[in-house]
Amino acid sequence: MTSHTTPADPPPAGPRAARRRLVRELLLVAGLFAVYKAGRTLSTGRTDEAFRNAAWLWDAERVLHLPGEGAIQRLLLHGDALIHVANTYYAAVHFPATALFLGWLYLRRPGHYLWTRRVLAVLTGAALAIHLSFPLAPPRMLDAAHLVDTGQVYGPTVYRAAPAADTMANQFAAMPSLHFGWALMLALGMVAATRSRWRILWLLHPLVTLLVVVGTANHYWLDAIVATLLLGAALLLVPGPAPEPHARSAREPASEPAPVPAGPAAPRPVRRPAAGAPAASGPDGDGHENPAVNVPATAGAGR
């Protein structure tokens, strides 16, 4: 068992087995994503229900005194460049960032990869169940919200102007926001898998994502709140990753070898003072205490 795997999933040995494992993971992730995309389309054609749910949700946010989504959009609309960046972030960052995140974990932190993949699968499955049971029109379609469809007006956008003609995405699956849920899991996963003192900055990704999905009128505040609750439940259900030892920091002092007990010291020769010289005492010429026994003057001195 290597330092980057959980005991329940020992890595196969050899390059051929490693390639098989990689292909299996790619097929598994692609299959889960395909099931999710196909499942979202099952809620199409329920336009009236989606708009009724949107009106109810909008009123519920006002009862809860949540800030209006328009406040964030007005900040983004201060300049065409800023809203264009926000639309690009919404359209181009979500899937590539998640793919890079999973790829890095697979190569560098396999134990954390397995944990993250399972959490994302639980989160996405729960989100799909809500998409099917609670179709929801996004705030850009709701007249009561008085918001701008920034993707259509400023570009770029991933949605067609007519939701019924959009075969690539279900525009009535706003609840919950997987843009925010996946971004939050990415940040938490990187915080858990790394040891940098700056790793807390990964939380900026879900924060920016939240401002983008709300400011572009693609999601309500409650879409992100529900995604957070679902992610919390998934984290409680899925066992955490096994501890992975990391290399000892270069600043950490190396452990000192145990002292070797010294043998008995060889006796020093006794230096006798010359006749008539005072007995030697105190430190010797090397600055060490002279262990020699003071020898009295010659016997004939008192005669």
Contacts in CASP RR format, 6 or more apart in sequence:
PFRMAT RR
TARGET T0000
AUTHOR 0000-0000-0000
METHOD contacts of the structure
MODEL  1
MTSHTTPADPPPAGPRAARRRLVRELLLVAGLFAVYKAGRTLSTGRTDEA
FRNAAWLWDAERVLHLPGEGAIQRLLLHGDALIHVANTYYAAVHFPATAL
FLGWLYLRRPGHYLWTRRVLAVLTGAALAIHLSFPLAPPRMLDAAHLVDT
GQVYGPTVYRAAPAADTMANQFAAMPSLHFGWALMLALGMVAATRSRWRI
LWLLHPLVTLLVVVGTANHYWLDAIVATLLLGAALLLVPGPAPEPHARSA
REPASEPAPVPAGPAAPRPVRRPAAGAPAASGPDGDGHENPAVNVPATAG
AGR
1 7 0 8 1.000
1 10 0 8 1.000
2 11 0 8 1.000
3 244 0 8 1.000
3 245 0 8 1.000
4 108 0 8 1.000
4 109 0 8 1.000
4 110 0 8 1.000
4 111 0 8 1.000
4 244 0 8 1.000
5 11 0 8 1.000
5 110 0 8 1.000
5 111 0 8 1.000
5 242 0 8 1.000
6 110 0 8 1.000
6 111 0 8 1.000
6 114 0 8 1.000
6 115 0 8 1.000
6 241 0 8 1.000
6 242 0 8 1.000
7 242 0 8 1.000
9 110 0 8 1.000
9 111 0 8 1.000
9 114 0 8 1.000
11 18 0 8 1.000
11 21 0 8 1.000
11 110 0 8 1.000
12 18 0 8 1.000
12 20 0 8 1.000
12 21 0 8 1.000
22 106 0 8 1.000
25 106 0 8 1.000
25 117 0 8 1.000
28 117 0 8 1.000
29 102 0 8 1.000
29 117 0 8 1.000
32 121 0 8 1.000
32 124 0 8 1.000
36 124 0 8 1.000
36 125 0 8 1.000
36 128 0 8 1.000
39 128 0 8 1.000
39 131 0 8 1.000
39 132 0 8 1.000
40 128 0 8 1.000
40 131 0 8 1.000
40 169 0 8 1.000
40 170 0 8 1.000
40 173 0 8 1.000
41 170 0 8 1.000
42 132 0 8 1.000
43 50 0 8 1.000
43 131 0 8 1.000
43 132 0 8 1.000
43 135 0 8 1.000
43 170 0 8 1.000
43 172 0 8 1.000
43 173 0 8 1.000
44 164 0 8 1.000
44 170 0 8 1.000
44 172 0 8 1.000
45 164 0 8 1.000
45 172 0 8 1.000
46 135 0 8 1.000
46 172 0 8 1.000
47 137 0 8 1.000
47 163 0 8 1.000
47 164 0 8 1.000
47 172 0 8 1.000
49 135 0 8 1.000
50 135 0 8 1.000
50 136 0 8 1.000
50 137 0 8 1.000
50 172 0 8 1.000
51 137 0 8 1.000
51 141 0 8 1.000
51 142 0 8 1.000
53 134 0 8 1.000
53 135 0 8 1.000
53 136 0 8 1.000
53 137 0 8 1.000
53 175 0 8 1.000
54 136 0 8 1.000
54 137 0 8 1.000
54 138 0 8 1.000
54 139 0 8 1.000
54 141 0 8 1.000
54 142 0 8 1.000
54 174 0 8 1.000
55 142 0 8 1.000
55 144 0 8 1.000
57 136 0 8 1.000
57 175 0 8 1.000
57 220 0 8 1.000
57 222 0 8 1.000
58 139 0 8 1.000
58 142 0 8 1.000
58 144 0 8 1.000
58 145 0 8 1.000
58 220 0 8 1.000
60 222 0 8 1.000
61 68 0 8 1.000
61 220 0 8 1.000
61 221 0 8 1.000
61 222 0 8 1.000
66 221 0 8 1.000
66 222 0 8 1.000
67 221 0 8 1.000
68 221 0 8 1.000
69 139 0 8 1.000
69 145 0 8 1.000
69 147 0 8 1.000
69 214 0 8 1.000
69 215 0 8 1.000
69 217 0 8 1.000
69 220 0 8 1.000
69 221 0 8 1.000
70 145 0 8 1.000
70 146 0 8 1.000
70 147 0 8 1.000
70 215 0 8 1.000
70 217 0 8 1.000
72 211 0 8 1.000
72 214 0 8 1.000
72 215 0 8 1.000
73 147 0 8 1.000
73 148 0 8 1.000
73 150 0 8 1.000
73 214 0 8 1.000
73 215 0 8 1.000
73 216 0 8 1.000
73 217 0 8 1.000
75 215 0 8 1.000
76 82 0 8 1.000
76 83 0 8 1.000
76 86 0 8 1.000
76 150 0 8 1.000
76 211 0 8 1.000
76 215 0 8 1.000
76 216 0 8 1.000
77 83 0 8 1.000
77 148 0 8 1.000
77 150 0 8 1.000
80 154 0 8 1.000
83 150 0 8 1.000
83 154 0 8 1.000
83 216 0 8 1.000
84 154 0 8 1.000
84 155 0 8 1.000
84 156 0 8 1.000
86 150 0 8 1.000
86 211 0 8 1.000
86 212 0 8 1.000
86 215 0 8 1.000
86 216 0 8 1.000
87 150 0 8 1.000
87 151 0 8 1.000
87 154 0 8 1.000
87 155 0 8 1.000
87 156 0 8 1.000
87 157 0 8 1.000
87 216 0 8 1.000
88 156 0 8 1.000
89 208 0 8 1.000
89 209 0 8 1.000
89 212 0 8 1.000
90 158 0 8 1.000
90 179 0 8 1.000
90 212 0 8 1.000
90 213 0 8 1.000
90 216 0 8 1.000
90 218 0 8 1.000
91 156 0 8 1.000
91 157 0 8 1.000
91 158 0 8 1.000
92 156 0 8 1.000
93 209 0 8 1.000
94 179 0 8 1.000
94 182 0 8 1.000
94 183 0 8 1.000
94 209 0 8 1.000
97 183 0 8 1.000
97 186 0 8 1.000
97 205 0 8 1.000
98 182 0 8 1.000
98 186 0 8 1.000
101 116 0 8 1.000
101 186 0 8 1.000
101 189 0 8 1.000
101 190 0 8 1.000
102 113 0 8 1.000
102 116 0 8 1.000
102 117 0 8 1.000
103 113 0 8 1.000
105 111 0 8 1.000
105 112 0 8 1.000
105 113 0 8 1.000
105 116 0 8 1.000
105 189 0 8 1.000
105 193 0 8 1.000
106 113 0 8 1.000
108 193 0 8 1.000
109 193 0 8 1.000
109 241 0 8 1.000
109 244 0 8 1.000
111 241 0 8 1.000
111 242 0 8 1.000
111 244 0 8 1.000
112 189 0 8 1.000
112 192 0 8 1.000
112 193 0 8 1.000
112 241 0 8 1.000
112 244 0 8 1.000
114 241 0 8 1.000
115 238 0 8 1.000
115 239 0 8 1.000
115 240 0 8 1.000
115 241 0 8 1.000
116 185 0 8 1.000
116 189 0 8 1.000
118 238 0 8 1.000
119 185 0 8 1.000
119 231 0 8 1.000
119 234 0 8 1.000
119 235 0 8 1.000
119 238 0 8 1.000
120 182 0 8 1.000
120 185 0 8 1.000
122 233 0 8 1.000
122 234 0 8 1.000
122 237 0 8 1.000
122 238 0 8 1.000
123 178 0 8 1.000
123 181 0 8 1.000
123 182 0 8 1.000
123 185 0 8 1.000
123 227 0 8 1.000
123 230 0 8 1.000
123 231 0 8 1.000
123 234 0 8 1.000
124 178 0 8 1.000
126 230 0 8 1.000
126 233 0 8 1.000
126 234 0 8 1.000
127 176 0 8 1.000
127 178 0 8 1.000
127 227 0 8 1.000
127 230 0 8 1.000
130 175 0 8 1.000
130 176 0 8 1.000
130 226 0 8 1.000
131 170 0 8 1.000
131 173 0 8 1.000
131 175 0 8 1.000
134 175 0 8 1.000
135 172 0 8 1.000
135 173 0 8 1.000
136 172 0 8 1.000
136 173 0 8 1.000
136 174 0 8 1.000
136 175 0 8 1.000
136 223 0 8 1.000
137 171 0 8 1.000
137 172 0 8 1.000
137 174 0 8 1.000
138 171 0 8 1.000
138 174 0 8 1.000
138 217 0 8 1.000
138 218 0 8 1.000
138 219 0 8 1.000
138 220 0 8 1.000
139 145 0 8 1.000
139 147 0 8 1.000
139 217 0 8 1.000
139 218 0 8 1.000
139 219 0 8 1.000
139 220 0 8 1.000
140 147 0 8 1.000
140 148 0 8 1.000
140 149 0 8 1.000
140 150 0 8 1.000
140 216 0 8 1.000
140 217 0 8 1.000
140 218 0 8 1.000
141 149 0 8 1.000
141 163 0 8 1.000
141 171 0 8 1.000
145 217 0 8 1.000
147 217 0 8 1.000
148 217 0 8 1.000
149 157 0 8 1.000
149 217 0 8 1.000
150 215 0 8 1.000
150 216 0 8 1.000
150 217 0 8 1.000
151 157 0 8 1.000
151 159 0 8 1.000
151 216 0 8 1.000
152 159 0 8 1.000
152 161 0 8 1.000
158 168 0 8 1.000
158 169 0 8 1.000
159 166 0 8 1.000
159 169 0 8 1.000
159 171 0 8 1.000
160 166 0 8 1.000
160 168 0 8 1.000
163 171 0 8 1.000
163 172 0 8 1.000
174 218 0 8 1.000
174 219 0 8 1.000
174 220 0 8 1.000
174 223 0 8 1.000
175 220 0 8 1.000
175 222 0 8 1.000
175 223 0 8 1.000
175 226 0 8 1.000
176 223 0 8 1.000
176 224 0 8 1.000
176 226 0 8 1.000
176 227 0 8 1.000
176 230 0 8 1.000
177 213 0 8 1.000
177 218 0 8 1.000
177 219 0 8 1.000
177 223 0 8 1.000
177 224 0 8 1.000
177 226 0 8 1.000
177 227 0 8 1.000
178 227 0 8 1.000
179 209 0 8 1.000
179 212 0 8 1.000
179 213 0 8 1.000
179 218 0 8 1.000
179 219 0 8 1.000
180 206 0 8 1.000
180 209 0 8 1.000
180 210 0 8 1.000
180 213 0 8 1.000
180 219 0 8 1.000
180 223 0 8 1.000
180 224 0 8 1.000
180 227 0 8 1.000
180 228 0 8 1.000
181 206 0 8 1.000
181 224 0 8 1.000
181 227 0 8 1.000
181 228 0 8 1.000
181 230 0 8 1.000
181 231 0 8 1.000
183 205 0 8 1.000
183 206 0 8 1.000
183 209 0 8 1.000
183 210 0 8 1.000
184 206 0 8 1.000
184 227 0 8 1.000
184 228 0 8 1.000
184 231 0 8 1.000
185 231 0 8 1.000
186 202 0 8 1.000
186 205 0 8 1.000
186 206 0 8 1.000
187 202 0 8 1.000
187 203 0 8 1.000
187 204 0 8 1.000
187 205 0 8 1.000
187 206 0 8 1.000
188 235 0 8 1.000
189 202 0 8 1.000
190 199 0 8 1.000
190 202 0 8 1.000
191 199 0 8 1.000
191 200 0 8 1.000
191 202 0 8 1.000
191 203 0 8 1.000
192 241 0 8 1.000
193 241 0 8 1.000
195 246 0 8 1.000
210 224 0 8 1.000
213 219 0 8 1.000
213 223 0 8 1.000
213 224 0 8 1.000
214 220 0 8 1.000
214 221 0 8 1.000
214 224 0 8 1.000
268 291 0 8 1.000
268 292 0 8 1.000
270 292 0 8 1.000
270 293 0 8 1.000
270 295 0 8 1.000
271 280 0 8 1.000
271 292 0 8 1.000
272 295 0 8 1.000
273 279 0 8 1.000
273 280 0 8 1.000
273 295 0 8 1.000
275 297 0 8 1.000
275 298 0 8 1.000
276 297 0 8 1.000
276 298 0 8 1.000
276 301 0 8 1.000
279 294 0 8 1.000
279 295 0 8 1.000
279 296 0 8 1.000
279 297 0 8 1.000
280 290 0 8 1.000
280 292 0 8 1.000
280 294 0 8 1.000
281 290 0 8 1.000
281 294 0 8 1.000
282 289 0 8 1.000
282 290 0 8 1.000
283 289 0 8 1.000
283 290 0 8 1.000
284 290 0 8 1.000
END
